[in-house]
């Protein structure tokens, strides 16, 4: 079993992926739809009841408690993980794949997993192009996703930009001309999250962005508005099943601490410009 997650990570707008060697994680849950495909063999995932799914790949629905089981049983641990915000078009497309229930962990068959392995190994695409190809393999050609309520799309944008505003929710409701109670109800219906929980997620994304840019975990937690580094660490562990120090402590730092920009992507690897190479640590599930 690998002592740490070792590979590369790409982060885009509303989605991310990890490619590399995965270790164990503790039980955790997040609002992200997660796809895990073994690149050299089966993957192993445990659900909230301790039941283990061993398959070429799995789709973990949003808010489903689970944990990644590493190489303890001799299974290959090299894998691809894709994360998508559940309320995004991509997240809905994963959730509605082939008409399967989105309430439980679903397996990916060997034929689809083999096609995904070939896409990854070929190296012909990276970033959003890689995600698009994998989505095409896993989902039906004929799919329809209801557009998000425009009021909630506006609320999401405001929260992500101004999450440190104590009166933000009331300001958004006033802008939309609706009550704060109704706004909360529609927001939860559209996203599957409370507004408070989404604000916490916006803080987490900001902290991750700062950590990838070269900040210390203490600096990242302060910029993102966490009460302290311990609060950030607890939240990160609850969401991803590992401590942030395991992920970020060995990240390569840029000389000026600046974060590369472009399509909300953080990258530094010369041969794969849309990915960041993490030789000692990497983002986990």
C-alpha positions as CSV (number, residue, x, y, z in Angstrom):
1,X,0.0,0.0,0.0
2,X,1.5,3.4,-0.9
3,X,2.3,5.6,2.0
4,X,1.0,8.7,0.1
5,X,-0.9,9.6,-3.0
6,X,1.5,9.9,-5.9
7,X,0.5,11.3,-9.3
8,X,-0.8,14.4,-11.0
9,X,-3.9,16.5,-10.6
10,X,-5.8,18.8,-12.9
11,X,-8.4,21.3,-11.6
12,X,-10.9,23.0,-13.9
13,X,-14.2,24.8,-13.6
14,X,-16.5,22.5,-11.6
15,X,-14.5,19.4,-12.1
16,X,-11.0,17.9,-11.4
17,X,-9.1,14.7,-11.9
18,X,-6.3,12.7,-10.3
19,X,-4.1,10.2,-12.2
20,X,-1.6,8.1,-10.2
21,X,-1.1,5.8,-7.3
22,X,-3.8,5.9,-4.6
23,X,-3.5,5.0,-1.0
24,X,-6.2,4.3,1.6
25,X,-8.5,7.1,2.8
26,X,-10.7,7.2,5.9
27,X,-14.6,7.1,5.5
28,X,-15.8,10.5,4.1
29,X,-18.5,12.1,1.9
30,X,-18.7,15.1,-0.3
31,X,-21.2,16.7,-2.7
32,X,-19.0,15.7,-5.7
33,X,-19.9,12.9,-8.0
34,X,-16.7,10.7,-8.2
35,X,-15.6,8.3,-10.9
36,X,-12.7,5.9,-10.1
37,X,-11.2,3.7,-12.8
38,X,-8.3,1.3,-12.3
39,X,-5.6,1.8,-14.8
40,X,-3.8,-1.5,-14.2
41,X,-6.5,-3.6,-12.6
42,X,-9.5,-3.4,-10.3
43,X,-10.2,-0.7,-7.8
44,X,-11.7,-1.3,-4.3
45,X,-14.3,1.0,-2.6
46,X,-16.1,0.5,0.7
47,X,-19.5,2.0,1.3
48,X,-21.0,3.3,4.6
49,X,-21.9,-0.3,5.6
50,X,-18.4,-1.6,5.1
51,X,-19.5,-3.5,1.9
52,X,-16.7,-3.5,-0.6
53,X,-17.1,-3.1,-4.3
54,X,-14.2,-4.5,-6.3
55,X,-14.6,-3.6,-10.0
56,X,-12.7,-2.2,-13.0
57,X,-14.3,1.1,-12.1
58,X,-17.0,2.7,-9.9
59,X,-19.2,5.8,-9.9
60,X,-19.7,7.2,-6.4
61,X,-22.8,9.4,-6.1
62,X,-22.8,12.7,-4.3
63,X,-23.0,12.6,-0.5
64,X,-22.4,8.9,-0.3
65,X,-20.1,7.9,2.5
66,X,-17.2,5.8,1.2
67,X,-13.5,5.1,1.4
68,X,-10.8,4.2,-1.0
69,X,-9.1,0.9,-0.2
70,X,-5.4,0.9,-1.3
71,X,-3.1,-1.9,-2.2
72,X,-3.7,-3.9,1.0
73,X,-5.3,-6.8,-0.9
74,X,-2.8,-6.9,-3.7
75,X,-5.0,-4.9,-6.1
76,X,-3.3,-2.5,-8.4
77,X,-3.6,1.0,-7.0
78,X,-2.8,3.0,-10.2
79,X,-6.1,4.8,-11.1
80,X,-7.9,7.7,-12.6
81,X,-10.3,9.7,-10.4
82,X,-12.7,12.3,-11.8
83,X,-14.6,14.7,-9.5
84,X,-17.6,16.8,-10.6
85,X,-19.8,19.1,-8.7
86,X,-23.1,17.3,-8.4
87,X,-25.3,20.2,-9.6
88,X,-23.2,20.9,-12.7
89,X,-24.2,19.5,-16.1
90,X,-21.2,17.1,-15.9
91,X,-22.2,15.9,-12.5
92,X,-25.8,15.3,-13.6
93,X,-24.6,13.5,-16.6
94,X,-22.5,11.1,-14.5
95,X,-25.4,10.6,-12.1
96,X,-27.9,9.8,-14.8
97,X,-25.5,7.4,-16.8
98,X,-27.4,4.6,-18.4
99,X,-30.5,5.2,-16.2
100,X,-28.8,3.7,-13.1
101,X,-29.9,4.7,-9.7
102,X,-27.8,7.6,-8.3
103,X,-28.4,6.5,-4.7
104,X,-25.7,3.8,-4.5
105,X,-22.2,3.1,-5.8
106,X,-22.3,1.7,-9.3
107,X,-19.7,-0.4,-11.1
108,X,-18.1,0.4,-14.5
109,X,-17.8,-2.6,-16.7
110,X,-14.6,-4.0,-18.1
111,X,-15.2,-2.8,-21.7
112,X,-15.7,0.8,-20.6
113,X,-12.8,0.7,-18.2
114,X,-10.5,-0.7,-21.0
115,X,-11.5,2.1,-23.3
116,X,-10.8,4.7,-20.6
117,X,-7.4,3.1,-19.9
118,X,-6.5,3.5,-23.5
119,X,-7.5,7.1,-23.6
120,X,-5.3,7.9,-20.5
121,X,-2.3,5.9,-21.7
122,X,-2.4,7.3,-25.2
123,X,-1.7,10.8,-23.8
124,X,-3.5,12.3,-26.7
125,X,-5.5,14.7,-24.6
126,X,-5.4,16.3,-21.1
127,X,-7.5,18.6,-18.9
128,X,-11.1,19.2,-20.0
129,X,-10.6,17.3,-23.3
130,X,-9.7,14.2,-21.3
131,X,-12.8,14.6,-19.1
132,X,-15.0,15.0,-22.2
133,X,-13.7,11.8,-23.8
134,X,-14.3,9.8,-20.6
135,X,-17.7,11.2,-20.1
136,X,-18.6,10.1,-23.7
137,X,-17.5,6.6,-22.7
138,X,-19.5,6.5,-19.5
139,X,-22.7,8.2,-20.5
140,X,-25.4,7.7,-23.1
141,X,-25.3,9.7,-26.3
142,X,-28.9,10.7,-25.7
143,X,-29.1,12.7,-22.5
144,X,-30.9,15.7,-21.3
145,X,-30.2,17.8,-18.3
146,X,-32.6,20.5,-17.0
147,X,-30.9,23.9,-16.9
148,X,-30.2,25.2,-13.5
149,X,-32.6,27.9,-12.2
150,X,-31.0,31.2,-13.3
151,X,-31.5,32.7,-9.8
152,X,-29.5,29.9,-8.2
153,X,-26.8,30.2,-10.9
154,X,-26.5,33.9,-9.9
155,X,-26.4,32.9,-6.2
156,X,-23.6,30.4,-6.8
157,X,-21.5,33.0,-8.6
158,X,-22.1,35.6,-5.8
159,X,-21.2,33.1,-3.0
160,X,-18.0,32.0,-4.8
161,X,-16.9,35.6,-5.3
162,X,-17.9,37.1,-1.9
163,X,-18.1,34.2,0.6
164,X,-16.6,36.4,3.4
165,X,-19.6,38.7,3.4
166,X,-21.6,38.0,6.5
167,X,-24.8,39.5,5.0
168,X,-24.3,37.8,1.6
169,X,-27.4,35.6,1.6
170,X,-29.7,38.5,2.5
171,X,-28.1,40.6,-0.2
172,X,-28.6,37.9,-2.8
173,X,-32.3,37.5,-1.8
174,X,-32.8,41.3,-2.1
175,X,-31.2,41.4,-5.5
176,X,-33.5,38.6,-6.7
177,X,-36.6,40.1,-5.1
178,X,-37.4,36.9,-3.1
179,X,-37.4,36.0,0.6
180,X,-34.3,34.5,2.2
181,X,-36.4,31.5,3.2
182,X,-37.5,30.9,-0.4
183,X,-34.0,31.4,-1.7
184,X,-32.6,28.8,0.7
185,X,-35.3,26.3,-0.3
186,X,-34.7,26.7,-4.0
187,X,-30.9,26.7,-3.6
188,X,-31.0,23.3,-1.8
189,X,-33.4,21.9,-4.3
190,X,-31.1,22.9,-7.2
191,X,-27.8,22.0,-5.7
192,X,-28.5,19.4,-3.0
193,X,-26.6,21.6,-0.5
194,X,-27.6,24.2,1.9
195,X,-26.3,27.7,1.2
196,X,-24.2,27.6,4.3
197,X,-22.6,24.3,3.2
198,X,-22.0,25.7,-0.2
199,X,-20.2,28.7,1.3
200,X,-18.0,26.3,3.2
201,X,-17.2,24.5,-0.1
202,X,-16.4,27.8,-1.7
203,X,-13.9,28.5,1.1
204,X,-12.4,25.0,0.6
205,X,-11.9,25.6,-3.1
206,X,-10.2,28.9,-2.3
207,X,-7.9,27.3,0.2
208,X,-7.0,24.5,-2.2
209,X,-6.2,27.1,-4.9
210,X,-3.9,29.0,-2.5
211,X,-2.1,25.8,-1.4
212,X,-1.5,24.8,-5.0
213,X,-0.2,28.3,-5.6
214,X,2.6,27.8,-3.0
215,X,1.0,29.1,0.2
216,X,1.4,27.2,3.5
217,X,-1.7,25.5,4.9
218,X,-1.9,28.2,7.6
219,X,-1.8,31.0,4.9
220,X,-4.3,29.2,2.7
221,X,-6.7,28.7,5.5
222,X,-6.5,32.4,6.5
223,X,-7.0,33.7,3.0
224,X,-10.1,31.4,2.6
225,X,-11.6,32.6,5.8
226,X,-11.3,29.5,7.9
227,X,-11.1,30.2,11.7
228,X,-7.7,28.6,11.8
229,X,-5.6,25.9,10.1
230,X,-7.1,23.2,12.3
231,X,-10.6,24.1,11.1
232,X,-9.4,23.8,7.5
233,X,-7.7,20.5,8.2
234,X,-10.8,19.0,9.8
235,X,-13.0,20.1,6.9
236,X,-10.6,18.8,4.3
237,X,-10.4,15.4,6.1
238,X,-14.2,15.2,6.3
239,X,-14.5,15.9,2.6
240,X,-11.6,13.8,1.2
241,X,-10.7,11.3,3.9
242,X,-7.1,12.4,4.3
243,X,-5.3,15.3,6.0
244,X,-4.3,18.3,3.8
245,X,-0.7,18.0,5.0
246,X,-0.5,14.6,3.4
247,X,-1.5,16.2,0.1
248,X,0.2,19.5,0.1
249,X,3.3,19.4,2.3
250,X,5.6,18.2,-0.5
251,X,4.2,20.2,-3.4
252,X,6.7,22.0,-5.5
253,X,6.7,25.8,-4.9
254,X,7.0,28.4,-7.6
255,X,9.8,30.9,-7.0
256,X,7.5,33.9,-6.8
257,X,4.5,32.1,-5.2
258,X,2.3,33.1,-8.1
259,X,-0.5,30.9,-9.3
260,X,-0.6,30.1,-13.0
261,X,-3.8,31.2,-14.5
262,X,-6.0,30.1,-17.4
263,X,-9.4,28.3,-17.3
264,X,-9.1,27.9,-13.6
265,X,-6.4,25.4,-14.2
266,X,-3.3,25.0,-12.0
267,X,-0.4,23.4,-13.8
268,X,3.4,23.2,-14.0
269,X,4.5,20.0,-15.8
270,X,6.3,20.9,-18.9
271,X,5.2,18.0,-21.1
272,X,1.6,18.1,-19.9
273,X,0.7,21.7,-19.6
274,X,-2.8,21.2,-18.3
275,X,-1.8,19.1,-15.3
276,X,0.3,19.6,-12.2
277,X,2.8,16.8,-11.4
278,X,2.8,15.8,-7.7
279,X,5.7,13.5,-7.3
280,X,5.4,13.2,-3.5
281,X,1.8,14.0,-2.8
282,X,-1.4,14.5,-4.8
283,X,-5.1,15.4,-4.3
284,X,-7.2,12.4,-3.1
285,X,-10.7,11.2,-3.1
